[in-house]
Amino acid sequence: DQQVKQNSPSLSVQEGRISILNCDYTNSMFDYFLWYKKYPAEGPTFLISISSIKDKNEDGRFTVFLNKSAKHLSLHIVPSQPGDSAVYFCAASASVNYGGSQGNLIFGKGTKLSVKP
Amino acid sequence: DVKVTQSSRYLVKRTGEKVFLECVQDMDHENMFWYRQDPGLGLRLIYFSYDVKMKEKGDIPEGYSVSREKKERFSLILESASTNQTSMYLCASRQGYGYTFGSGTRLTVV
């Protein structure tokens, strides 16, 4: 049973426009959320995160929004650039211990973003 | 910067071989992880370790084992490689909430 869902396997956007990547979660114990970016043949790299006490976090062209009541978060990239083309993973973590995996990240399946020039 | 180093970027092994994938981190992190990434399936957790000599099964441990004799090194072992273990293998270490990943090992079993 997937606790973190990225329902769009792929997304194509024109350069300069906004990219919006979505992520839903089911576990109300999650209190920290992260986005990772992965290029082919490389490991994922951390992009941006948000704590459950906030509803928005911004870092340059990247903004993450959190809607706790809807158990939904989204990553906005404005403006999108061809170098943003990658797979984006949403991840969630709970600070409480359950199943011996306190703090372990639960990842979504990823969304492949293609930004066309 | 935290560095997580995986010993090989690309490996080709034969069916039935015993395969060792090595991972070393340089920041004294207690938690280390092994994932595999396959198209459409995302990152799937194989094993993790929260201390030396301690290990926990992840979501897909079958056909794999791990070893953590020293804090900085976490090894993934394929006891008898099979073609369905062809994949990208990713090691990570954790401090706080964030993971740092290695560059990955693309393993092909023929």
Backbone of each chain as ProteinMPNN parsed JSONL, in Angstrom:
{"seq_chain_A": "DQQVKQNSPSLSVQEGRISILNCDYTNSMFDYFLWYKKYPAEGPTFLISISSIKDKNEDGRFTVFLNKSAKHLSLHIVPSQPGDSAVYFCAASASVNYGGSQGNLIFGKGTKLSVKP", "coords_chain_A": {"N_chain_A": [[0.841, -1.183, 0.0], [0.762, 2.047, -1.057], [2.202, 4.736, 0.576], [3.08, 7.194, -0.164], [2.316, 8.972, -2.961], [2.865, 9.618, -6.341], [1.11, 10.568, -8.84], [1.404, 11.203, -11.48], [3.3, 9.905, -13.948], [4.844, 11.183, -15.806], [5.691, 14.443, -17.127], [5.426, 17.123, -19.321], [6.787, 20.204, -20.26], [6.966, 23.53, -21.524], [9.937, 25.425, -22.042], [10.552, 28.109, -19.782], [7.984, 28.235, -18.855], [5.714, 27.372, -16.109], [6.372, 24.554, -14.052], [4.554, 22.069, -12.444], [4.621, 19.75, -10.016], [3.087, 17.049, -8.48], [2.15, 15.492, -5.337], [0.815, 13.065, -3.21], [-0.079, 11.94, 0.067], [-0.723, 9.403, 2.55], [-0.357, 8.847, 5.223], [-0.933, 10.256, 8.267], [0.959, 10.724, 10.152], [3.249, 11.624, 9.032], [5.633, 14.209, 9.047], [7.51, 15.679, 7.808], [8.719, 16.679, 4.685], [10.234, 16.037, 1.551], [11.822, 16.881, -1.553], [13.507, 15.26, -4.151], [15.843, 15.254, -6.817], [16.649, 13.564, -9.792], [19.035, 12.765, -12.143], [19.647, 10.765, -15.111], [21.716, 7.885, -14.613], [22.876, 8.907, -12.328], [22.967, 9.516, -8.744], [20.1, 10.385, -6.681], [19.594, 13.823, -5.798], [19.22, 16.151, -3.156], [16.626, 18.559, -3.169], [14.616, 20.408, -2.134], [12.83, 21.069, 0.918], [10.146, 20.701, 3.345], [8.666, 21.42, 6.437], [6.005, 20.118, 8.465], [4.877, 22.15, 9.907], [4.797, 24.323, 8.382], [3.375, 25.904, 5.432], [4.452, 26.58, 3.085], [7.498, 26.709, 1.289], [10.289, 28.284, -0.056], [12.854, 28.389, -2.511], [14.765, 30.014, -4.446], [14.075, 29.326, -7.765], [12.387, 27.312, -7.052], [9.565, 26.169, -5.324], [7.853, 24.742, -2.652], [4.686, 23.611, -1.751], [2.486, 22.855, 0.906], [-0.391, 21.161, 1.783], [-1.95, 20.249, 4.415], [-4.456, 19.364, 5.267], [-5.507, 18.234, 3.014], [-3.645, 16.355, 2.588], [-1.54, 16.703, 0.723], [1.105, 17.704, -1.382], [2.991, 19.993, -3.397], [5.362, 20.739, -5.941], [6.654, 23.591, -7.336], [8.152, 24.897, -10.192], [9.61, 27.683, -11.409], [11.037, 30.04, -13.583], [10.716, 27.225, -15.776], [13.505, 25.312, -16.899], [15.549, 23.82, -19.489], [17.563, 22.283, -18.253], [16.302, 21.395, -16.016], [15.107, 19.066, -16.596], [14.48, 15.911, -15.54], [14.061, 13.144, -13.223], [11.789, 13.495, -10.612], [11.505, 12.94, -7.222], [9.232, 12.634, -4.632], [9.277, 12.643, -1.086], [8.589, 11.442, 2.218], [8.598, 11.724, 5.792], [8.422, 10.496, 9.154], [8.726, 11.66, 12.435], [8.221, 10.182, 14.617], [8.632, 6.936, 16.004], [7.975, 4.112, 14.163], [7.611, 0.794, 13.512], [10.333, 0.374, 13.709], [11.662, 2.123, 12.094], [12.268, 4.83, 12.415], [12.229, 8.062, 11.205], [13.017, 7.256, 8.69], [12.888, 7.75, 5.167], [10.022, 7.698, 3.081], [9.467, 7.052, -0.207], [7.922, 8.395, -3.159], [6.992, 7.157, -6.469], [8.073, 8.692, -8.404], [8.249, 11.38, -10.821], [8.761, 12.015, -14.152], [10.141, 14.765, -15.509], [10.084, 16.7, -18.395], [11.535, 19.345, -19.981], [11.002, 21.377, -22.597], [12.868, 23.073, -25.088]], "CA_chain_A": [[0.0, 0.0, 0.0], [1.64, 3.197, -1.203], [1.926, 5.824, 1.493], [3.416, 8.419, -0.882], [1.911, 8.706, -4.35], [3.028, 10.609, -7.39], [0.202, 9.949, -9.792], [1.791, 11.496, -12.863], [4.632, 9.358, -14.221], [5.632, 12.094, -16.63], [5.166, 15.787, -17.328], [6.191, 17.852, -20.328], [6.541, 21.635, -20.107], [7.776, 24.396, -22.379], [10.898, 26.274, -21.348], [10.043, 29.409, -19.365], [6.674, 28.115, -18.206], [5.738, 26.787, -14.773], [6.193, 23.103, -13.877], [3.927, 21.736, -11.161], [4.689, 18.316, -9.736], [2.189, 16.785, -7.358], [2.447, 14.35, -4.472], [-0.185, 12.836, -2.178], [0.343, 10.972, 1.08], [-1.852, 8.855, 3.298], [-0.031, 8.675, 6.641], [-1.012, 11.55, 8.955], [2.117, 10.872, 11.045], [4.349, 12.282, 8.315], [5.765, 15.593, 9.474], [8.573, 16.337, 7.062], [8.592, 16.267, 3.29], [11.39, 16.448, 0.77], [11.871, 16.59, -2.978], [14.806, 14.918, -4.689], [15.928, 15.32, -8.266], [17.579, 12.532, -10.251], [19.411, 12.642, -13.549], [20.025, 9.388, -15.459], [23.054, 7.404, -14.26], [23.382, 9.591, -11.145], [22.122, 9.351, -7.576], [19.213, 11.516, -6.383], [20.144, 14.919, -4.994], [18.208, 16.893, -2.416], [16.229, 19.791, -3.838], [13.941, 21.327, -1.223], [12.038, 20.343, 1.913], [9.188, 21.494, 4.101], [8.159, 20.842, 7.67], [4.537, 20.163, 8.527], [4.4, 23.362, 10.576], [4.727, 25.367, 7.359], [2.6, 25.547, 4.25], [5.184, 26.986, 1.884], [8.922, 26.962, 1.408], [10.765, 28.771, -1.344], [14.298, 28.443, -2.698], [15.029, 30.404, -5.829], [12.983, 29.009, -8.706], [11.649, 26.161, -6.538], [8.678, 26.399, -4.185], [7.037, 23.591, -2.268], [3.465, 23.944, -1.025], [1.946, 21.738, 1.664], [-1.783, 21.257, 2.219], [-2.064, 19.125, 5.346], [-5.822, 18.84, 5.338], [-5.702, 17.409, 1.814], [-2.497, 15.437, 2.513], [-1.058, 16.958, -0.633], [2.13, 18.721, -1.578], [3.339, 20.226, -4.79], [6.618, 21.435, -6.234], [6.537, 24.509, -8.462], [9.428, 25.353, -10.747], [9.318, 28.842, -12.248], [10.609, 29.444, -14.837], [11.34, 25.937, -16.06], [14.655, 25.361, -17.804], [15.855, 22.472, -20.001], [18.376, 21.565, -17.269], [15.435, 20.831, -14.969], [14.617, 17.769, -17.07], [14.984, 14.888, -14.614], [13.003, 12.492, -12.451], [11.618, 14.135, -9.313], [10.916, 12.055, -6.213], [8.672, 13.169, -3.401], [9.56, 11.746, 0.027], [7.994, 11.858, 3.48], [9.224, 11.131, 6.967], [7.755, 10.705, 10.435], [9.725, 11.729, 13.503], [7.936, 9.164, 15.619], [9.139, 5.628, 15.63], [7.033, 3.036, 13.939], [8.209, -0.329, 12.782], [11.791, 0.415, 13.769], [12.213, 2.892, 10.974], [12.077, 6.236, 12.735], [12.91, 9.026, 10.372], [13.29, 6.776, 7.334], [12.079, 8.378, 4.133], [9.175, 6.907, 2.199], [9.539, 7.726, -1.5], [6.993, 8.149, -4.246], [7.595, 6.456, -7.602], [8.771, 9.656, -9.242], [7.659, 11.99, -12.007], [9.795, 12.418, -15.102], [9.861, 16.082, -16.086], [10.81, 17.077, -19.614], [11.361, 20.756, -20.302], [11.36, 21.502, -24.013], [13.341, 24.432, -25.442]], "C_chain_A": [[0.885, 1.245, 0.0], [1.262, 4.306, -0.252], [2.221, 7.175, 0.857], [3.178, 8.155, -2.362], [2.214, 9.906, -5.241], [2.276, 10.045, -8.592], [0.546, 10.233, -11.251], [3.182, 10.94, -13.124], [5.498, 10.311, -15.031], [4.899, 13.415, -16.803], [6.059, 16.483, -18.344], [5.779, 19.318, -20.298], [7.449, 22.405, -21.062], [8.721, 25.23, -21.513], [10.282, 27.633, -21.019], [8.693, 29.36, -18.662], [6.826, 27.497, -16.824], [5.582, 25.269, -14.861], [5.587, 22.887, -12.502], [3.911, 20.223, -11.016], [3.921, 18.054, -8.441], [2.542, 15.499, -6.612], [1.351, 14.253, -3.412], [0.34, 11.816, -1.175], [-0.853, 10.542, 1.913], [-1.615, 8.827, 4.797], [-0.015, 10.035, 7.343], [0.137, 11.765, 9.94], [3.299, 11.537, 10.348], [4.409, 13.752, 8.716], [6.911, 16.331, 8.778], [8.565, 15.774, 5.658], [9.755, 16.836, 2.49], [11.136, 16.148, -0.702], [13.328, 16.327, -3.375], [14.709, 14.936, -6.21], [16.958, 14.293, -8.72], [17.777, 12.6, -11.755], [19.759, 11.185, -13.84], [21.465, 9.085, -15.065], [23.688, 8.197, -13.116], [22.472, 9.281, -9.967], [21.209, 10.551, -7.388], [19.94, 12.569, -5.556], [18.999, 15.694, -4.361], [17.911, 18.22, -3.105], [15.663, 20.801, -2.843], [13.101, 20.505, -0.256], [11.061, 21.289, 2.593], [8.759, 20.713, 5.337], [6.637, 20.985, 7.714], [4.006, 21.385, 9.265], [4.313, 24.537, 9.607], [3.788, 24.94, 6.242], [3.306, 25.929, 2.959], [6.655, 27.146, 2.224], [9.474, 27.257, 0.028], [12.286, 28.791, -1.377], [14.567, 28.748, -4.167], [13.838, 30.115, -6.723], [12.058, 27.909, -8.182], [10.827, 26.549, -5.31], [7.904, 25.122, -3.912], [5.873, 24.099, -1.424], [2.943, 22.69, -0.338], [0.517, 22.044, 2.103], [-2.064, 20.058, 3.104], [-3.457, 18.532, 5.374], [-6.108, 17.921, 4.156], [-4.626, 16.336, 1.696], [-1.878, 15.508, 1.114], [0.064, 17.974, -0.595], [2.461, 18.84, -3.054], [4.651, 20.996, -4.867], [6.391, 22.287, -7.473], [7.922, 24.938, -8.9], [9.108, 26.476, -11.726], [10.565, 29.716, -12.378], [11.328, 28.119, -15.065], [12.454, 26.102, -17.086], [14.952, 23.948, -18.307], [16.694, 21.644, -19.032], [17.571, 21.004, -16.118], [14.893, 19.47, -15.372], [15.292, 16.657, -16.273], [13.784, 14.156, -14.036], [12.977, 13.128, -11.06], [10.886, 13.176, -8.378], [10.432, 12.886, -5.029], [8.97, 12.163, -2.295], [8.973, 12.318, 1.299], [8.62, 11.086, 4.623], [8.385, 11.426, 8.203], [8.805, 10.697, 11.533], [9.451, 10.72, 14.604], [8.369, 7.813, 15.088], [7.993, 4.677, 15.356], [7.718, 1.981, 13.089], [9.711, -0.278, 12.759], [12.425, 1.267, 12.717], [12.034, 4.384, 11.2], [12.896, 7.126, 11.815], [13.217, 8.539, 8.975], [12.348, 7.442, 6.339], [11.267, 7.339, 3.38], [9.08, 7.685, 0.887], [8.323, 7.411, -2.366], [7.731, 7.514, -5.411], [8.275, 7.407, -8.587], [7.931, 10.168, -10.399], [8.795, 12.45, -12.903], [9.378, 13.729, -15.765], [10.724, 16.3, -17.318], [10.499, 18.532, -19.91], [11.891, 20.979, -21.712], [11.753, 22.931, -24.345], [12.356, 25.122, -26.391]], "O_chain_A": [[1.657, 1.472, 0.932], [0.123, 4.774, -0.265], [1.677, 8.193, 1.285], [3.759, 7.239, -2.944], [1.865, 11.045, -4.929], [2.766, 9.146, -9.274], [0.031, 9.572, -12.153], [4.156, 11.453, -12.574], [6.726, 10.262, -14.961], [3.681, 13.505, -16.653], [7.285, 16.441, -18.246], [4.592, 19.644, -20.307], [8.561, 21.972, -21.365], [8.37, 25.675, -20.42], [9.591, 28.234, -21.842], [8.3, 30.299, -17.97], [7.931, 27.141, -16.414], [4.774, 24.76, -15.638], [6.05, 23.456, -11.513], [3.271, 19.513, -11.792], [4.094, 18.756, -7.444], [3.134, 14.568, -7.159], [1.001, 15.255, -2.788], [1.116, 10.93, -1.533], [-1.868, 11.236, 1.97], [-2.572, 8.787, 5.57], [0.832, 10.875, 7.04], [0.281, 12.851, 10.5], [4.246, 11.967, 11.006], [3.396, 14.452, 8.729], [7.233, 17.467, 9.126], [8.426, 14.569, 5.452], [10.199, 17.961, 2.719], [10.339, 15.274, -1.045], [14.243, 17.058, -2.994], [13.66, 14.675, -6.798], [18.018, 14.162, -8.108], [16.828, 12.506, -12.533], [20.126, 10.444, -12.928], [22.335, 9.949, -15.176], [24.907, 8.167, -12.949], [21.34, 8.837, -10.153], [21.513, 11.634, -7.888], [20.788, 12.25, -4.723], [17.94, 15.867, -4.965], [18.818, 18.914, -3.564], [16.17, 21.916, -2.726], [12.706, 19.382, -0.567], [11.137, 22.508, 2.44], [8.522, 19.506, 5.281], [6.065, 21.869, 7.075], [2.8, 21.633, 9.251], [3.82, 25.609, 9.958], [3.447, 23.764, 6.119], [2.818, 25.638, 1.867], [7.016, 27.644, 3.29], [9.163, 26.563, -0.94], [12.932, 29.162, -0.397], [14.592, 27.852, -5.012], [12.731, 30.594, -6.476], [11.044, 27.609, -8.812], [11.333, 27.177, -4.38], [7.368, 24.499, -4.828], [6.05, 24.904, -0.51], [2.952, 21.602, -0.915], [0.259, 23.075, 2.724], [-2.38, 18.975, 2.611], [-3.613, 17.317, 5.493], [-6.855, 16.95, 4.278], [-4.688, 15.496, 0.799], [-1.721, 14.497, 0.43], [-0.004, 18.973, 0.121], [2.242, 17.921, -3.843], [4.994, 21.785, -3.986], [5.99, 21.785, -8.523], [8.762, 25.3, -8.076], [8.434, 26.267, -12.734], [11.119, 30.11, -11.351], [12.445, 27.93, -14.583], [12.364, 26.912, -18.009], [14.639, 22.976, -17.621], [16.552, 20.422, -18.991], [18.09, 20.222, -15.322], [14.276, 18.789, -14.554], [16.51, 16.484, -16.326], [12.636, 14.5, -14.318], [14.015, 13.278, -10.416], [9.807, 12.672, -8.69], [11.156, 13.733, -4.505], [8.923, 10.956, -2.532], [8.868, 13.536, 1.449], [9.101, 9.965, 4.46], [7.726, 12.462, 8.293], [9.674, 9.826, 11.56], [10.322, 10.429, 15.423], [8.456, 7.592, 13.88], [7.138, 4.458, 16.215], [8.329, 2.285, 12.064], [10.321, -0.846, 11.853], [13.624, 1.146, 12.466], [11.686, 5.117, 10.275], [14.107, 6.953, 11.674], [13.642, 9.333, 8.136], [11.172, 7.668, 6.626], [11.751, 6.248, 3.079], [8.661, 8.842, 0.876], [7.77, 6.313, -2.315], [8.95, 7.347, -5.362], [8.974, 6.965, -9.499], [7.029, 9.489, -10.889], [9.683, 13.185, -12.469], [8.384, 13.785, -16.489], [11.939, 16.106, -17.284], [9.337, 18.908, -20.07], [13.078, 20.793, -21.982], [11.079, 23.882, -23.948], [12.584, 26.263, -26.794]]}, "seq_chain_B": "DVKVTQSSRYLVKRTGEKVFLECVQDMDHENMFWYRQDPGLGLRLIYFSYDVKMKEKGDIPEGYSVSREKKERFSLILESASTNQTSMYLCASRQGYGYTFGSGTRLTVV", "coords_chain_B": {"N_chain_B": [[31.095, 18.862, 2.53], [28.971, 16.042, 2.572], [30.021, 12.857, 1.587], [29.115, 10.088, -0.315], [30.262, 7.158, -1.461], [30.153, 4.897, -4.047], [31.493, 1.849, -5.074], [31.614, 0.965, -7.738], [30.616, 2.153, -10.953], [29.475, 0.884, -13.133], [28.608, -2.488, -13.65], [28.972, -5.777, -14.892], [27.718, -8.919, -14.579], [27.615, -12.517, -14.342], [24.86, -14.823, -14.41], [24.166, -16.456, -11.38], [26.54, -15.808, -10.156], [28.236, -14.567, -7.223], [27.783, -11.394, -5.96], [29.234, -8.368, -4.943], [28.425, -5.231, -3.736], [29.788, -2.199, -2.909], [29.747, 0.413, -0.476], [30.68, 3.512, 0.804], [30.702, 5.988, 3.315], [31.599, 9.281, 4.413], [30.993, 10.749, 6.673], [30.428, 9.891, 9.226], [27.843, 8.973, 9.656], [25.062, 7.308, 11.14], [22.989, 5.872, 10.016], [22.416, 3.901, 7.184], [21.576, 2.954, 3.809], [20.289, 0.74, 1.283], [19.014, 0.901, -1.934], [17.088, -0.049, -4.822], [16.556, 1.08, -8.131], [14.097, 1.055, -10.518], [12.567, 1.487, -13.722], [9.415, 3.063, -13.544], [8.899, 1.928, -11.095], [10.071, 3.316, -9.101], [12.021, 4.137, -6.172], [13.071, 1.48, -4.387], [13.337, 0.062, -1.217], [15.886, -2.011, -0.07], [17.58, -3.008, 2.055], [18.374, -1.664, 5.297], [20.537, -0.064, 7.681], [21.134, 0.803, 11.035], [23.208, 0.937, 12.696], [26.537, -0.239, 13.457], [26.931, -3.589, 12.548], [24.225, -3.946, 12.734], [21.157, -4.59, 11.096], [18.302, -4.16, 9.01], [15.507, -5.48, 7.311], [14.254, -4.223, 4.262], [11.773, -3.337, 1.885], [12.085, -5.156, -0.193], [13.858, -7.546, 0.323], [14.526, -10.085, -0.578], [16.797, -12.359, -1.94], [18.986, -10.854, -1.462], [21.643, -9.814, 0.745], [23.246, -8.102, 3.487], [26.097, -6.328, 4.826], [27.603, -4.826, 7.612], [30.299, -4.016, 8.942], [31.943, -1.971, 9.702], [31.397, 1.429, 10.641], [31.436, 3.25, 8.528], [31.066, 1.823, 6.217], [28.939, 0.011, 4.09], [27.78, -2.864, 2.796], [26.288, -4.455, 0.021], [25.085, -7.606, -0.856], [24.652, -9.877, -3.411], [23.598, -12.984, -3.382], [23.369, -15.063, -5.272], [23.426, -14.125, -8.286], [20.741, -13.05, -10.373], [18.921, -12.607, -13.465], [16.768, -10.922, -13.049], [17.691, -9.182, -11.205], [19.024, -7.243, -12.443], [19.584, -3.864, -12.492], [19.523, -0.418, -11.286], [21.474, 0.361, -8.577], [21.357, 2.012, -5.517], [23.051, 3.602, -2.933], [22.666, 5.111, 0.274], [23.188, 7.526, 2.901], [22.162, 8.759, 6.108], [21.543, 11.693, 7.93], [19.786, 13.274, 10.38], [16.893, 14.451, 8.797], [17.588, 14.343, 6.141], [18.753, 12.538, 3.258], [21.795, 11.458, 1.822], [22.824, 10.497, -1.284], [24.748, 8.019, -3.048], [26.437, 7.81, -6.272], [25.404, 5.708, -7.623], [25.195, 2.318, -8.862], [25.131, 0.702, -11.839], [23.975, -2.316, -12.464], [24.249, -5.13, -14.467], [22.99, -8.257, -15.111], [23.847, -11.097, -16.78]], "CA_chain_B": [[29.99, 18.114, 1.916], [28.943, 14.595, 2.799], [30.26, 12.093, 0.382], [28.785, 8.671, -0.317], [30.975, 6.634, -2.622], [29.877, 3.508, -4.449], [32.775, 1.429, -5.642], [31.587, 0.782, -9.192], [29.508, 2.806, -11.641], [28.861, -0.121, -14.004], [29.064, -3.866, -13.433], [28.302, -6.836, -15.644], [27.985, -10.193, -13.906], [26.906, -13.669, -14.902], [23.856, -15.492, -13.574], [24.713, -17.399, -10.416], [27.711, -15.252, -9.468], [28.059, -13.808, -5.992], [28.146, -10.025, -6.307], [29.387, -7.455, -3.812], [28.387, -3.797, -4.032], [30.348, -1.533, -1.736], [29.359, 1.806, -0.272], [31.413, 4.134, 1.905], [30.361, 7.387, 3.586], [32.712, 9.891, 5.135], [30.504, 11.725, 7.649], [30.104, 9.271, 10.52], [26.396, 8.782, 9.785], [24.713, 6.006, 11.702], [22.009, 5.164, 9.177], [22.758, 3.694, 5.776], [20.475, 2.315, 3.086], [20.439, 0.278, -0.09], [17.811, 0.93, -2.757], [17.223, -0.262, -6.25], [15.642, 1.908, -8.892], [13.669, 0.477, -11.791], [11.583, 2.372, -14.365], [8.02, 2.879, -13.152], [8.774, 1.368, -9.742], [10.651, 4.253, -8.149], [13.114, 3.679, -5.309], [12.592, 0.434, -3.487], [14.303, -0.176, -0.162], [16.296, -3.413, 0.034], [17.989, -3.168, 3.445], [18.999, -0.521, 5.915], [21.314, -0.344, 8.89], [21.173, 1.978, 11.897], [24.412, 0.887, 13.522], [27.455, -1.306, 13.058], [26.453, -4.961, 12.719], [22.769, -3.988, 12.81], [20.544, -4.492, 9.782], [16.861, -4.355, 8.969], [14.991, -5.708, 5.97], [13.383, -3.228, 3.674], [10.579, -3.854, 1.208], [12.388, -6.228, -1.157], [15.155, -8.112, 0.716], [14.75, -11.441, -1.079], [17.915, -12.506, -2.872], [20.053, -9.945, -1.053], [22.047, -9.713, 2.136], [24.093, -6.921, 3.693], [27.123, -6.431, 5.864], [28.104, -3.544, 8.103], [31.321, -4.301, 9.934], [32.445, -0.68, 10.141], [30.342, 2.435, 10.536], [31.452, 3.983, 7.268], [30.944, 0.933, 5.052], [27.721, -0.807, 4.056], [27.916, -3.677, 1.587], [25.133, -5.221, -0.452], [25.558, -8.862, -1.437], [23.717, -10.709, -4.163], [24.154, -14.308, -3.104], [23.438, -15.779, -6.546], [22.81, -13.116, -9.148], [19.781, -13.498, -11.388], [18.681, -11.544, -14.45], [15.801, -9.95, -12.531], [18.396, -8.248, -10.337], [19.564, -6.163, -13.272], [18.957, -2.654, -11.973], [20.392, 0.618, -10.733], [21.528, 0.229, -7.128], [21.718, 3.282, -4.898], [23.354, 3.606, -1.509], [22.45, 6.416, 0.884], [23.353, 7.623, 4.344], [21.203, 9.733, 6.643], [21.741, 12.459, 9.159], [18.564, 14.055, 10.473], [15.884, 14.044, 7.824], [18.064, 14.282, 4.758], [19.583, 11.457, 2.763], [22.781, 11.721, 0.777], [22.948, 9.303, -2.107], [25.891, 7.81, -3.925], [26.173, 7.999, -7.709], [24.698, 4.553, -8.154], [25.863, 1.25, -9.619], [24.259, 0.06, -12.829], [24.341, -3.739, -12.526], [23.608, -5.956, -15.49], [23.244, -9.691, -14.916], [23.608, -11.76, -18.078]], "C_chain_B": [[30.112, 16.629, 2.248], [29.209, 13.884, 1.495], [29.883, 10.633, 0.62], [29.354, 8.109, -1.613], [30.604, 5.181, -2.847], [31.032, 3.055, -5.329], [32.763, 1.314, -7.158], [30.424, 1.552, -9.784], [28.747, 1.805, -12.503], [29.482, -1.478, -13.697], [28.277, -4.785, -14.345], [28.71, -8.16, -15.005], [27.169, -11.301, -14.557], [25.914, -14.228, -13.895], [24.538, -16.5, -12.663], [25.939, -16.89, -9.676], [27.306, -14.591, -8.151], [28.6, -12.4, -6.252], [28.19, -9.165, -5.046], [29.327, -6.015, -4.325], [28.792, -3.071, -2.753], [29.932, -0.066, -1.685], [30.094, 2.346, 0.956], [30.957, 5.577, 2.06], [31.39, 7.973, 4.552], [32.258, 10.84, 6.244], [30.028, 11.098, 8.95], [28.59, 9.124, 10.741], [26.092, 7.392, 10.306], [23.844, 5.183, 10.762], [22.472, 5.09, 7.726], [21.717, 2.794, 5.121], [20.949, 1.793, 1.738], [19.072, 0.255, -0.764], [18.142, 0.366, -4.141], [16.177, 0.587, -6.96], [15.368, 1.244, -10.23], [12.597, 1.372, -12.391], [10.159, 2.027, -13.941], [7.812, 2.359, -11.743], [9.4, 2.259, -8.682], [11.824, 3.676, -7.397], [12.55, 2.66, -4.328], [13.697, 0.064, -2.505], [14.61, -1.664, -0.02], [16.624, -3.733, 1.493], [18.42, -1.811, 3.981], [19.687, -0.947, 7.221], [21.361, 0.93, 9.719], [22.363, 1.956, 12.847], [25.306, -0.228, 12.992], [26.855, -2.655, 13.459], [24.939, -5.067, 12.847], [22.212, -3.833, 11.396], [19.057, -4.76, 9.91], [16.444, -4.588, 7.528], [14.137, -4.527, 5.542], [12.194, -3.897, 3.008], [10.861, -5.06, 0.311], [13.72, -6.893, -0.822], [15.506, -9.453, 0.075], [15.863, -11.463, -2.122], [19.108, -11.637, -2.539], [20.429, -10.177, 0.406], [22.963, -8.496, 2.249], [25.097, -7.196, 4.792], [27.532, -5.034, 6.283], [29.05, -3.816, 9.274], [31.949, -3.029, 10.493], [31.385, 0.381, 9.854], [30.285, 3.062, 9.154], [31.133, 3.121, 6.05], [29.717, 0.042, 5.166], [27.736, -1.538, 2.721], [26.617, -4.4, 1.285], [25.656, -6.449, -1.184], [24.403, -9.539, -2.165], [24.269, -12.119, -4.111], [24.328, -15.131, -4.38], [22.688, -14.925, -7.558], [21.854, -13.747, -10.165], [19.466, -12.307, -12.299], [17.683, -10.515, -13.935], [16.406, -9.013, -11.474], [19.175, -7.209, -11.13], [18.83, -4.88, -12.911], [20.011, -1.605, -11.673], [20.315, 0.5, -9.218], [22.084, 1.521, -6.521], [21.93, 3.092, -3.405], [23.099, 5.003, -0.973], [22.82, 6.357, 2.36], [22.49, 8.784, 4.838], [21.72, 10.385, 7.912], [20.549, 13.387, 9.28], [17.559, 13.546, 9.459], [16.452, 13.755, 6.446], [18.899, 13.056, 4.455], [20.607, 12.032, 1.798], [23.002, 10.426, 0.036], [24.306, 9.24, -2.79], [25.472, 7.958, -5.381], [25.481, 6.808, -8.352], [25.611, 3.564, -8.856], [24.844, 0.643, -10.552], [24.751, -1.374, -12.992], [23.544, -4.427, -13.62], [23.998, -7.402, -15.244], [22.873, -10.404, -16.212], [23.606, -13.274, -17.926]], "O_chain_B": [[31.196, 16.047, 2.209], [28.693, 14.256, 0.441], [30.277, 10.027, 1.617], [28.981, 8.525, -2.709], [30.727, 4.346, -1.952], [31.485, 3.783, -6.212], [33.787, 1.539, -7.803], [29.351, 1.604, -9.184], [27.521, 1.866, -12.596], [30.692, -1.608, -13.51], [27.077, -4.603, -14.55], [29.895, -8.477, -14.905], [26.17, -11.05, -15.231], [26.107, -14.119, -12.684], [25.373, -17.293, -13.101], [26.339, -17.477, -8.67], [26.179, -14.122, -7.995], [29.732, -12.236, -6.707], [27.299, -9.231, -4.198], [30.074, -5.629, -5.224], [28.232, -3.291, -1.68], [29.787, 0.597, -2.712], [30.12, 1.709, 2.009], [30.836, 6.307, 1.076], [31.965, 7.272, 5.385], [33.052, 11.657, 6.711], [29.288, 11.733, 9.701], [28.119, 9.148, 11.878], [26.769, 6.423, 9.964], [23.946, 3.957, 10.715], [22.867, 6.092, 7.129], [21.065, 1.986, 5.782], [21.878, 2.329, 1.134], [18.111, -0.319, -0.252], [19.298, 0.314, -4.561], [15.069, 0.787, -6.462], [16.289, 0.913, -10.976], [11.799, 1.956, -11.658], [9.748, 0.867, -13.971], [6.688, 2.344, -11.243], [9.273, 1.985, -7.488], [12.545, 2.824, -7.916], [11.655, 2.966, -3.54], [14.833, -0.209, -2.894], [13.701, -2.479, 0.133], [16.018, -4.621, 2.091], [18.785, -0.918, 3.216], [19.444, -2.024, 7.765], [21.599, 2.013, 9.185], [22.513, 2.837, 13.694], [24.88, -1.053, 12.183], [26.342, -2.824, 14.566], [24.416, -6.163, 13.047], [22.725, -3.048, 10.599], [18.611, -5.487, 10.797], [16.978, -3.953, 6.618], [13.412, -3.926, 6.334], [11.672, -4.896, 3.502], [9.978, -5.887, 0.081], [14.646, -6.809, -1.629], [16.646, -9.91, 0.169], [15.859, -10.675, -3.068], [20.122, -11.667, -3.235], [19.627, -10.675, 1.195], [23.397, -7.933, 1.245], [24.974, -8.144, 5.568], [27.777, -4.164, 5.447], [28.641, -3.839, 10.435], [32.43, -3.014, 11.626], [30.579, 0.237, 8.934], [29.202, 3.373, 8.658], [30.949, 3.653, 4.955], [29.483, -0.596, 6.193], [27.707, -0.92, 1.657], [25.937, -4.892, 2.186], [26.552, -6.351, -2.023], [23.326, -9.744, -1.605], [25.293, -12.414, -4.726], [25.335, -15.82, -4.54], [21.464, -14.999, -7.665], [22.116, -14.81, -10.728], [19.715, -11.154, -11.945], [17.738, -9.353, -14.337], [15.713, -8.158, -10.923], [19.898, -6.393, -10.558], [17.605, -4.81, -13.008], [21.213, -1.849, -11.783], [19.228, 0.533, -8.64], [23.117, 2.041, -6.942], [21.102, 2.502, -2.71], [23.296, 5.984, -1.691], [22.777, 5.299, 2.988], [22.135, 9.677, 4.069], [22.246, 9.739, 8.818], [20.309, 14.204, 8.39], [17.398, 12.337, 9.287], [15.86, 13.005, 5.671], [19.663, 12.591, 5.3], [20.324, 12.971, 1.054], [23.322, 9.395, 0.627], [24.929, 10.263, -3.073], [24.304, 8.199, -5.684], [25.025, 6.889, -9.493], [26.665, 3.93, -9.376], [23.814, 0.13, -10.114], [25.805, -1.619, -13.579], [22.319, -4.316, -13.683], [25.181, -7.736, -15.177], [21.737, -10.324, -16.679], [23.421, -13.993, -18.909]]}, "name": "protein", "num_of_chains": 2, "seq": "DQQVKQNSPSLSVQEGRISILNCDYTNSMFDYFLWYKKYPAEGPTFLISISSIKDKNEDGRFTVFLNKSAKHLSLHIVPSQPGDSAVYFCAASASVNYGGSQGNLIFGKGTKLSVKPDVKVTQSSRYLVKRTGEKVFLECVQDMDHENMFWYRQDPGLGLRLIYFSYDVKMKEKGDIPEGYSVSREKKERFSLILESASTNQTSMYLCASRQGYGYTFGSGTRLTVV"}
